[in-house]
Structures are given as C-alpha cells and as structure tokens.
Amino acid sequence: MPHHFLGEYPVWTTPMGNGPNPALLLHCALAHSGAWKGMMAKLNTDLRALAFDLPSHGQSGDWDGSGDYHDLARDVALDLLGDRPADLVGHSLGATVALRLAVERPDLVRSLTLIEPVYFVAAKGTSAFKSYKASLRHFAGPLMAGDKVAAARYFTGQWGDGRGWEQQSDDERAYAVNRIGVIPATEAQVMRDAAGVLAPGALEALTMPVLLMRGAESPTIMTAVQEALAARIPHAETAVIDEARHMLPITHPVPCAATIQAFLARIG
C-alpha cells in the first residue's frame, strides 16, 4: 500500500537512514525512489531520509493530466516535508522540484543539493541552450507522431546511464515508454519557468547552503545550467564527478555520496 496520501492521491515512500536530521530525496524522471539506495548505502551521515516516487513513477498514483505536473510534484514534496526544515537532495527533474521548494518555502529547507537540475531555461541566451532546444525535435517529433518507443529510445540515450536501448531489459524499456509522456508535461517549468523560480531576485534571496553537482560527461547544457545557477545563488558550491554522465547518483554512487557527505559535514 502507499505510505502517504495527498488528499486522495497515493504516494509511495521509502525511508532510508536512521539519523536525527530529516532529509527528502527527489529522484529523476523515469526512475523511482529506489534509485537512491546505492548512493544512500555509501552516505555515512546523520540523515533520516525519506525518498518518494514522483507522480506517475514507481508505485505512486498516476498523474491524471489535470493541472500542472510540476505543481503536483511540488505539492507532494511539500506535504511530506511537514513543518520541520530538512536537507533536500534532488536529481534532474527531482532537483527542479527541490529548487522550487527552496525558493517558495525556504523556511523548510535546511540545505539544498541539486544534482544536474534540468532547469534548462536557466541557461537561456547561451549557445548551449540554443543547441539543446534545437535537439528537442528528435524527441518531440516521434512523440507527436505517437511513436513512444522512438521517443523513449532517444531520451534515454541522451539522459540515461550510458547503456544502449537494446542493453536495457524489457521491463526497463517498458517502464520508460509508459512514462515518457511525463517529460513534455514538465516543459512549462524547465523550459519557460512558469512558476517564476528564476525571476529576478528569487535565487539571490536563497540563504541556505547549496551544492550543485554534475557529471563531467553530461550533455553540454548541464554545464551551462550549473554555471547559470551558481552565478546567482549566494555562496553556492559546485562539484563535478569525473567520468560520470547524467545518472551519476546511480552509476557513480561512491563519489556522489562522498561529495554530499563532505558538504553536509561543512555546514554542520
């Protein structure tokens, strides 16, 4: 059964760690809360973390298409946070939700770790953003034509763990295909900043410690996003994991855990 409900919406949660400090873990698109297990097993901190399945992922309920997908993900995370400040750790899509929470409810965020946040619009005006936006035709074209398999193949090729489509299991491919519609549902936020997370002064007002992480082999757009966010967030720390691509919490759990552990140790 789901462990939590937002109204009647079922949310699957997975506790990780037994420390005194609450933390919330927000996974990437086309994954689930279990994606954090490898990294959390290597993270020796005082965290009492709660991971949850984003809407339409894992064992949480499906998004019904009404309203805004990102709004629902934010509302779920906010409900799980309760009223005590927590350490937020987000990856990719989950990192965009975590950043939005930090801007909208800074009183609930003790620290913020953003692993490859896909707030692409943060890099607007750069050549990397222009190239990335042009590349979306390879994803949007097949999806608009109803070819979810081709769209999922392209997406996981760009943002997956480095394995080719045929190297993935039947279950993994089916999972991606069944959820690929979530990706365009996030466009209003990640490509246009509909919630105003990047509005003038919004990031500059953040006072909590912030760590920005990316993989050294990730798409160029992620370098541009990290640089853009770091330039606006006061005292933000940046880290690059060698030889890693976008799925670094899964493919490189040891250096990811070590980087986060050192960050949390510095802030006390």
C-alpha positions as a Python dict, from the first residue, in 0.01 Angstrom:
ca = {
    (1, 'M'): (0, 0, 0),
    (2, 'P'): (110, 362, -42),
    (3, 'H'): (262, 502, 273),
    (4, 'H'): (122, 852, 231),
    (5, 'F'): (-172, 1031, 76),
    (6, 'L'): (-205, 1388, -52),
    (7, 'G'): (-579, 1414, -30),
    (8, 'E'): (-681, 1102, -220),
    (9, 'Y'): (-362, 1089, -424),
    (10, 'P'): (-143, 790, -322),
    (11, 'V'): (230, 847, -271),
    (12, 'W'): (480, 566, -225),
    (13, 'T'): (760, 648, 19),
    (14, 'T'): (1081, 469, 112),
    (15, 'P'): (1266, 556, 435),
    (16, 'M'): (1646, 549, 418),
    (17, 'G'): (1879, 616, 711),
    (18, 'N'): (1819, 645, 1085),
    (19, 'G'): (1988, 972, 1181),
    (20, 'P'): (1831, 1268, 1361),
    (21, 'N'): (1832, 1509, 1064),
    (22, 'P'): (1533, 1484, 829),
    (23, 'A'): (1601, 1476, 455),
    (24, 'L'): (1386, 1441, 145),
    (25, 'L'): (1515, 1267, -169),
    (26, 'L'): (1363, 1353, -509),
    (27, 'H'): (1456, 1122, -797),
    (28, 'C'): (1488, 1189, -1170),
    (29, 'A'): (1227, 1134, -1441),
    (30, 'L'): (1163, 773, -1549),
    (31, 'A'): (1311, 639, -1224),
    (32, 'H'): (1168, 573, -876),
    (33, 'S'): (1263, 617, -510),
    (34, 'G'): (1475, 302, -515),
    (35, 'A'): (1724, 483, -738),
    (36, 'W'): (1873, 636, -422),
    (37, 'K'): (1954, 310, -244),
    (38, 'G'): (2304, 265, -386),
    (39, 'M'): (2416, 616, -302),
    (40, 'M'): (2249, 624, 38),
    (41, 'A'): (2423, 298, 132),
    (42, 'K'): (2754, 484, 88),
    (43, 'L'): (2645, 803, 265),
    (44, 'N'): (2757, 799, 628),
    (45, 'T'): (2569, 1094, 773),
    (46, 'D'): (2309, 1173, 1036),
    (47, 'L'): (2029, 1182, 780),
    (48, 'R'): (1689, 1028, 834),
    (49, 'A'): (1594, 1040, 468),
    (50, 'L'): (1261, 984, 304),
    (51, 'A'): (1254, 905, -66),
    (52, 'F'): (929, 907, -258),
    (53, 'D'): (805, 808, -602),
    (54, 'L'): (719, 1113, -812),
    (55, 'P'): (370, 1119, -967),
    (56, 'S'): (330, 852, -1237),
    (57, 'H'): (651, 683, -1120),
    (58, 'G'): (717, 369, -921),
    (59, 'Q'): (420, 284, -703),
    (60, 'S'): (276, 633, -663),
    (61, 'G'): (-50, 716, -836),
    (62, 'D'): (-64, 823, -1198),
    (63, 'W'): (-99, 1189, -1282),
    (64, 'D'): (-442, 1233, -1442),
    (65, 'G'): (-328, 1512, -1676),
    (66, 'S'): (-522, 1786, -1497),
    (67, 'G'): (-344, 2093, -1369),
    (68, 'D'): (34, 2116, -1388),
    (69, 'Y'): (253, 1809, -1332),
    (70, 'H'): (527, 2009, -1160),
    (71, 'D'): (272, 2167, -927),
    (72, 'L'): (157, 1821, -816),
    (73, 'A'): (514, 1703, -757),
    (74, 'R'): (582, 2019, -554),
    (75, 'D'): (264, 1970, -350),
    (76, 'V'): (354, 1609, -270),
    (77, 'A'): (706, 1706, -160),
    (78, 'L'): (574, 1994, 48),
    (79, 'D'): (324, 1769, 222),
    (80, 'L'): (596, 1515, 301),
    (81, 'L'): (823, 1784, 445),
    (82, 'G'): (575, 1881, 713),
    (83, 'D'): (685, 2175, 927),
    (84, 'R'): (1049, 2093, 1011),
    (85, 'P'): (1340, 2213, 792),
    (86, 'A'): (1506, 1930, 603),
    (87, 'D'): (1804, 1863, 381),
    (88, 'L'): (1677, 1834, 23),
    (89, 'V'): (1862, 1619, -229),
    (90, 'G'): (1723, 1621, -582),
    (91, 'H'): (1837, 1472, -912),
    (92, 'S'): (1737, 1601, -1256),
    (93, 'L'): (1359, 1655, -1254),
    (94, 'G'): (1358, 1598, -878),
    (95, 'A'): (1621, 1868, -843),
    (96, 'T'): (1396, 2119, -1020),
    (97, 'V'): (1121, 2042, -768),
    (98, 'A'): (1370, 2078, -483),
    (99, 'L'): (1491, 2415, -615),
    (100, 'R'): (1133, 2535, -649),
    (101, 'L'): (1065, 2436, -288),
    (102, 'A'): (1374, 2624, -174),
    (103, 'V'): (1254, 2941, -348),
    (104, 'E'): (891, 2913, -242),
    (105, 'R'): (940, 2772, 109),
    (106, 'P'): (1295, 2848, 224),
    (107, 'D'): (1184, 2804, 585),
    (108, 'L'): (1154, 2429, 519),
    (109, 'V'): (1493, 2380, 354),
    (110, 'R'): (1800, 2345, 576),
    (111, 'S'): (2030, 2265, 284),
    (112, 'L'): (1988, 2203, -86),
    (113, 'T'): (2178, 1953, -301),
    (114, 'L'): (2096, 1977, -672),
    (115, 'I'): (2233, 1700, -892),
    (116, 'E'): (2201, 1802, -1256),
    (117, 'P'): (1884, 2011, -1216),
    (118, 'V'): (1721, 2025, -1558),
    (119, 'Y'): (1607, 2387, -1531),
    (120, 'F'): (1725, 2434, -1887),
    (121, 'V'): (1576, 2783, -1909),
    (122, 'A'): (1838, 2899, -1659),
    (123, 'A'): (2087, 2880, -1947),
    (124, 'K'): (1867, 3075, -2189),
    (125, 'G'): (2075, 3305, -2408),
    (126, 'T'): (2371, 3069, -2425),
    (127, 'S'): (2475, 2865, -2726),
    (128, 'A'): (2423, 2550, -2520),
    (129, 'F'): (2056, 2638, -2465),
    (130, 'K'): (2008, 2713, -2833),
    (131, 'S'): (2162, 2380, -2933),
    (132, 'Y'): (1962, 2189, -2674),
    (133, 'K'): (1634, 2348, -2782),
    (134, 'A'): (1708, 2257, -3145),
    (135, 'S'): (1783, 1898, -3046),
    (136, 'L'): (1437, 1855, -2893),
    (137, 'R'): (1295, 1786, -3239),
    (138, 'H'): (1448, 1439, -3218),
    (139, 'F'): (1232, 1374, -2913),
    (140, 'A'): (920, 1578, -2983),
    (141, 'G'): (883, 1461, -3343),
    (142, 'P'): (843, 1090, -3266),
    (143, 'L'): (630, 1165, -2960),
    (144, 'M'): (388, 1385, -3157),
    (145, 'A'): (368, 1109, -3417),
    (146, 'G'): (266, 863, -3146),
    (147, 'D'): (592, 670, -3151),
    (148, 'K'): (660, 649, -2778),
    (149, 'V'): (925, 383, -2827),
    (150, 'A'): (1136, 606, -3052),
    (151, 'A'): (1091, 899, -2814),
    (152, 'A'): (1194, 689, -2514),
    (153, 'R'): (1490, 545, -2703),
    (154, 'Y'): (1618, 893, -2786),
    (155, 'F'): (1554, 1032, -2438),
    (156, 'T'): (1728, 751, -2252),
    (157, 'G'): (2014, 768, -2499),
    (158, 'Q'): (2071, 1130, -2404),
    (159, 'W'): (1986, 1117, -2035),
    (160, 'G'): (2026, 754, -1934),
    (161, 'D'): (2305, 560, -1766),
    (162, 'G'): (2511, 504, -2080),
    (163, 'R'): (2356, 175, -2185),
    (164, 'G'): (2203, 147, -2528),
    (165, 'W'): (1831, 79, -2574),
    (166, 'E'): (1890, -286, -2658),
    (167, 'Q'): (2109, -331, -2349),
    (168, 'Q'): (1818, -248, -2122),
    (169, 'S'): (1579, -515, -2002),
    (170, 'D'): (1228, -550, -2140),
    (171, 'D'): (1091, -419, -1809),
    (172, 'E'): (1320, -114, -1815),
    (173, 'R'): (1221, -27, -2171),
    (174, 'A'): (852, -70, -2096),
    (175, 'Y'): (882, 145, -1783),
    (176, 'A'): (1038, 429, -1985),
    (177, 'V'): (785, 403, -2268),
    (178, 'N'): (489, 403, -2030),
    (179, 'R'): (611, 721, -1857),
    (180, 'I'): (765, 914, -2143),
    (181, 'G'): (464, 1148, -2151),
    (182, 'V'): (581, 1299, -1821),
    (183, 'I'): (873, 1467, -2000),
    (184, 'P'): (671, 1716, -2211),
    (185, 'A'): (446, 1773, -1910),
    (186, 'T'): (739, 1944, -1735),
    (187, 'E'): (818, 2181, -2023),
    (188, 'A'): (630, 2479, -1877),
    (189, 'Q'): (869, 2480, -1583),
    (190, 'V'): (1202, 2358, -1718),
    (191, 'M'): (1189, 2545, -2049),
    (192, 'R'): (977, 2852, -1961),
    (193, 'D'): (995, 2885, -1580),
    (194, 'A'): (619, 2913, -1540),
    (195, 'A'): (648, 2919, -1160),
    (196, 'G'): (895, 3208, -1159),
    (197, 'V'): (1170, 3019, -978),
    (198, 'L'): (1426, 3210, -1185),
    (199, 'A'): (1260, 3550, -1152),
    (200, 'P'): (1489, 3844, -1073),
    (201, 'G'): (1598, 3825, -711),
    (202, 'A'): (1448, 3480, -643),
    (203, 'L'): (1770, 3278, -644),
    (204, 'E'): (1968, 3564, -497),
    (205, 'A'): (1743, 3552, -189),
    (206, 'L'): (1839, 3194, -100),
    (207, 'T'): (2030, 3176, 226),
    (208, 'M'): (2059, 2801, 285),
    (209, 'P'): (2379, 2614, 187),
    (210, 'V'): (2355, 2490, -173),
    (211, 'L'): (2557, 2224, -355),
    (212, 'L'): (2537, 2198, -735),
    (213, 'M'): (2665, 1870, -881),
    (214, 'R'): (2701, 1743, -1237),
    (215, 'G'): (2873, 1467, -1429),
    (216, 'A'): (3182, 1554, -1631),
    (217, 'E'): (3045, 1364, -1933),
    (218, 'S'): (2689, 1501, -1918),
    (219, 'P'): (2532, 1692, -2208),
    (220, 'T'): (2679, 2040, -2254),
    (221, 'I'): (2356, 2206, -2149),
    (222, 'M'): (2412, 2084, -1793),
    (223, 'T'): (2738, 2274, -1766),
    (224, 'A'): (2558, 2589, -1877),
    (225, 'V'): (2276, 2532, -1628),
    (226, 'Q'): (2515, 2470, -1340),
    (227, 'E'): (2714, 2784, -1422),
    (228, 'A'): (2400, 2995, -1454),
    (229, 'L'): (2258, 2880, -1120),
    (230, 'A'): (2593, 2909, -942),
    (231, 'A'): (2628, 3267, -1063),
    (232, 'R'): (2300, 3365, -899),
    (233, 'I'): (2282, 3156, -580),
    (234, 'P'): (2484, 3317, -299),
    (235, 'H'): (2777, 3104, -182),
    (236, 'A'): (2672, 2801, -387),
    (237, 'E'): (2930, 2523, -404),
    (238, 'T'): (2986, 2333, -727),
    (239, 'A'): (3119, 1984, -787),
    (240, 'V'): (3190, 1777, -1097),
    (241, 'I'): (3206, 1397, -1080),
    (242, 'D'): (3473, 1261, -1315),
    (243, 'E'): (3370, 1017, -1590),
    (244, 'A'): (3003, 1044, -1489),
    (245, 'R'): (2705, 1125, -1707),
    (246, 'H'): (2358, 1242, -1611),
    (247, 'M'): (2269, 939, -1398),
    (248, 'L'): (2563, 988, -1161),
    (249, 'P'): (2378, 903, -834),
    (250, 'I'): (2316, 556, -981),
    (251, 'T'): (2630, 498, -1187),
    (252, 'H'): (2876, 671, -951),
    (253, 'P'): (2725, 635, -602),
    (254, 'V'): (3056, 639, -415),
    (255, 'P'): (3191, 980, -533),
    (256, 'C'): (2840, 1127, -520),
    (257, 'A'): (2797, 1013, -160),
    (258, 'A'): (3143, 1139, -64),
    (259, 'T'): (3074, 1481, -216),
    (260, 'I'): (2740, 1518, -39),
    (261, 'Q'): (2882, 1387, 288),
    (262, 'A'): (3163, 1644, 281),
    (263, 'F'): (2914, 1920, 200),
    (264, 'L'): (2685, 1828, 489),
    (265, 'A'): (2982, 1798, 725),
    (266, 'R'): (3094, 2152, 638),
    (267, 'I'): (2756, 2303, 712),
    (268, 'G'): (2724, 2114, 1042),
}
